[in-house]
Amino acid sequence: MISRALMMSVALIASTGAAWAQDTGFTDDLQTGIGSIVETPLDDSAIGFGGLSLEQLQALPDEGFQRELFDITTETQESVASGTGAVIRVLDKLTGRVEDISIARGQTATWGFVSMRLDDCRYPVGNPSGDAYAYLDVSVDGIDLPVFQGWMISSSPALNAMDHPRYDAWVLNCSTS
């Protein structure tokens, strides 16, 4: 969106440049086009304070970037199904111990000082091993509030990671049976 003030500034600079070129005897040997600047007043109806809507942009002449506006699409949601449980990998950063823990949906599993409750595990319909979305509540003994509560995504573990100085946990996949 080009603001009215910016367009007026460009017109002012262009007119000042043309006057300077004429006053100093500058010739257009660099083919800058300074001598051919035409000033036209701005049409107030074409410039709105809120900019142009998508429909107004698409109505512009079919040149350059306007053509790309017709290719704008929306994303569709992926169909998912709920699994019977999930496999969670847990890491103790202090000892280096790693273990994969199977948790049934609605159940709690304990590993050392870590307690994990799986509320739901969803996977893409037709591709159970493709991705997993698990809703977990993770608590550590000695800490009143959960150290993690939310959705973990197996294909993007850092997107919503558990933040604990000693323990790390992430979902691997959903169980379907």
Contacts in CASP RR format, 6 or more apart in sequence:
PFRMAT RR
TARGET T0000
AUTHOR 0000-0000-0000
METHOD contacts of the structure
MODEL  1
MISRALMMSVALIASTGAAWAQDTGFTDDLQTGIGSIVETPLDDSAIGFG
GLSLEQLQALPDEGFQRELFDITTETQESVASGTGAVIRVLDKLTGRVED
ISIARGQTATWGFVSMRLDDCRYPVGNPSGDAYAYLDVSVDGIDLPVFQG
WMISSSPALNAMDHPRYDAWVLNCSTS
1 50 0 8 1.000
1 51 0 8 1.000
1 52 0 8 1.000
2 47 0 8 1.000
3 47 0 8 1.000
4 42 0 8 1.000
4 47 0 8 1.000
4 48 0 8 1.000
7 42 0 8 1.000
7 47 0 8 1.000
8 42 0 8 1.000
11 39 0 8 1.000
11 42 0 8 1.000
14 37 0 8 1.000
14 39 0 8 1.000
15 37 0 8 1.000
15 39 0 8 1.000
17 34 0 8 1.000
17 37 0 8 1.000
18 34 0 8 1.000
18 35 0 8 1.000
18 37 0 8 1.000
20 26 0 8 1.000
21 28 0 8 1.000
21 34 0 8 1.000
21 35 0 8 1.000
22 35 0 8 1.000
26 34 0 8 1.000
28 34 0 8 1.000
28 35 0 8 1.000
54 69 0 8 1.000
54 72 0 8 1.000
57 66 0 8 1.000
57 69 0 8 1.000
58 66 0 8 1.000
58 69 0 8 1.000
58 70 0 8 1.000
60 66 0 8 1.000
78 124 0 8 1.000
79 124 0 8 1.000
79 125 0 8 1.000
80 122 0 8 1.000
80 123 0 8 1.000
80 124 0 8 1.000
80 125 0 8 1.000
80 133 0 8 1.000
81 122 0 8 1.000
81 123 0 8 1.000
81 124 0 8 1.000
81 125 0 8 1.000
81 128 0 8 1.000
82 105 0 8 1.000
82 120 0 8 1.000
82 121 0 8 1.000
82 122 0 8 1.000
83 105 0 8 1.000
83 120 0 8 1.000
83 121 0 8 1.000
83 122 0 8 1.000
83 123 0 8 1.000
83 128 0 8 1.000
83 174 0 8 1.000
83 175 0 8 1.000
83 176 0 8 1.000
84 104 0 8 1.000
84 105 0 8 1.000
84 174 0 8 1.000
84 175 0 8 1.000
84 176 0 8 1.000
84 177 0 8 1.000
85 102 0 8 1.000
85 103 0 8 1.000
85 104 0 8 1.000
85 105 0 8 1.000
85 118 0 8 1.000
85 121 0 8 1.000
85 174 0 8 1.000
85 175 0 8 1.000
86 102 0 8 1.000
86 103 0 8 1.000
86 105 0 8 1.000
86 118 0 8 1.000
86 121 0 8 1.000
86 132 0 8 1.000
86 134 0 8 1.000
86 171 0 8 1.000
86 172 0 8 1.000
86 173 0 8 1.000
86 174 0 8 1.000
86 175 0 8 1.000
87 100 0 8 1.000
87 101 0 8 1.000
87 102 0 8 1.000
87 103 0 8 1.000
87 171 0 8 1.000
87 172 0 8 1.000
87 173 0 8 1.000
87 174 0 8 1.000
87 175 0 8 1.000
88 100 0 8 1.000
88 101 0 8 1.000
88 102 0 8 1.000
88 103 0 8 1.000
88 109 0 8 1.000
88 116 0 8 1.000
88 118 0 8 1.000
88 134 0 8 1.000
88 136 0 8 1.000
88 169 0 8 1.000
88 170 0 8 1.000
88 171 0 8 1.000
88 172 0 8 1.000
89 98 0 8 1.000
89 99 0 8 1.000
89 100 0 8 1.000
89 101 0 8 1.000
89 169 0 8 1.000
89 170 0 8 1.000
89 171 0 8 1.000
89 172 0 8 1.000
90 98 0 8 1.000
90 99 0 8 1.000
90 100 0 8 1.000
90 101 0 8 1.000
90 111 0 8 1.000
90 114 0 8 1.000
90 116 0 8 1.000
90 167 0 8 1.000
90 168 0 8 1.000
90 169 0 8 1.000
91 97 0 8 1.000
91 98 0 8 1.000
91 167 0 8 1.000
91 168 0 8 1.000
91 169 0 8 1.000
92 98 0 8 1.000
92 166 0 8 1.000
92 167 0 8 1.000
93 165 0 8 1.000
93 166 0 8 1.000
93 167 0 8 1.000
93 168 0 8 1.000
94 166 0 8 1.000
99 111 0 8 1.000
100 172 0 8 1.000
101 109 0 8 1.000
101 111 0 8 1.000
101 116 0 8 1.000
102 109 0 8 1.000
102 175 0 8 1.000
103 109 0 8 1.000
103 116 0 8 1.000
103 117 0 8 1.000
103 118 0 8 1.000
104 118 0 8 1.000
104 175 0 8 1.000
105 118 0 8 1.000
105 119 0 8 1.000
105 120 0 8 1.000
105 121 0 8 1.000
106 117 0 8 1.000
106 118 0 8 1.000
106 119 0 8 1.000
107 117 0 8 1.000
107 118 0 8 1.000
108 115 0 8 1.000
108 116 0 8 1.000
108 117 0 8 1.000
108 118 0 8 1.000
109 115 0 8 1.000
109 116 0 8 1.000
109 118 0 8 1.000
110 116 0 8 1.000
113 140 0 8 1.000
113 141 0 8 1.000
113 142 0 8 1.000
113 167 0 8 1.000
114 138 0 8 1.000
114 139 0 8 1.000
114 140 0 8 1.000
114 167 0 8 1.000
114 169 0 8 1.000
115 138 0 8 1.000
115 139 0 8 1.000
115 140 0 8 1.000
115 141 0 8 1.000
116 136 0 8 1.000
116 137 0 8 1.000
116 138 0 8 1.000
116 139 0 8 1.000
116 169 0 8 1.000
117 136 0 8 1.000
117 137 0 8 1.000
117 138 0 8 1.000
118 134 0 8 1.000
118 135 0 8 1.000
118 136 0 8 1.000
119 135 0 8 1.000
119 136 0 8 1.000
119 137 0 8 1.000
120 134 0 8 1.000
120 135 0 8 1.000
121 132 0 8 1.000
121 133 0 8 1.000
121 134 0 8 1.000
121 135 0 8 1.000
121 171 0 8 1.000
121 174 0 8 1.000
121 175 0 8 1.000
122 132 0 8 1.000
122 133 0 8 1.000
122 134 0 8 1.000
122 174 0 8 1.000
123 129 0 8 1.000
123 130 0 8 1.000
123 131 0 8 1.000
123 132 0 8 1.000
123 133 0 8 1.000
123 173 0 8 1.000
123 174 0 8 1.000
123 176 0 8 1.000
124 130 0 8 1.000
124 131 0 8 1.000
128 173 0 8 1.000
128 174 0 8 1.000
128 176 0 8 1.000
129 173 0 8 1.000
130 154 0 8 1.000
130 155 0 8 1.000
130 173 0 8 1.000
131 153 0 8 1.000
131 154 0 8 1.000
131 155 0 8 1.000
132 153 0 8 1.000
132 154 0 8 1.000
132 171 0 8 1.000
132 172 0 8 1.000
132 173 0 8 1.000
132 174 0 8 1.000
133 151 0 8 1.000
133 152 0 8 1.000
133 153 0 8 1.000
133 154 0 8 1.000
133 171 0 8 1.000
134 151 0 8 1.000
134 152 0 8 1.000
134 154 0 8 1.000
134 171 0 8 1.000
134 174 0 8 1.000
135 150 0 8 1.000
135 151 0 8 1.000
135 152 0 8 1.000
136 148 0 8 1.000
136 149 0 8 1.000
136 150 0 8 1.000
136 152 0 8 1.000
136 169 0 8 1.000
136 171 0 8 1.000
137 146 0 8 1.000
137 148 0 8 1.000
137 149 0 8 1.000
137 150 0 8 1.000
138 146 0 8 1.000
138 147 0 8 1.000
138 148 0 8 1.000
138 149 0 8 1.000
138 162 0 8 1.000
138 169 0 8 1.000
139 146 0 8 1.000
139 147 0 8 1.000
140 147 0 8 1.000
140 164 0 8 1.000
140 166 0 8 1.000
140 167 0 8 1.000
147 162 0 8 1.000
147 163 0 8 1.000
147 164 0 8 1.000
147 167 0 8 1.000
148 162 0 8 1.000
148 163 0 8 1.000
148 164 0 8 1.000
148 169 0 8 1.000
150 160 0 8 1.000
151 160 0 8 1.000
152 160 0 8 1.000
152 161 0 8 1.000
152 162 0 8 1.000
152 169 0 8 1.000
152 170 0 8 1.000
152 171 0 8 1.000
153 159 0 8 1.000
153 160 0 8 1.000
153 171 0 8 1.000
154 170 0 8 1.000
154 171 0 8 1.000
154 172 0 8 1.000
154 173 0 8 1.000
157 170 0 8 1.000
157 171 0 8 1.000
161 168 0 8 1.000
161 170 0 8 1.000
162 168 0 8 1.000
162 169 0 8 1.000
162 170 0 8 1.000
END
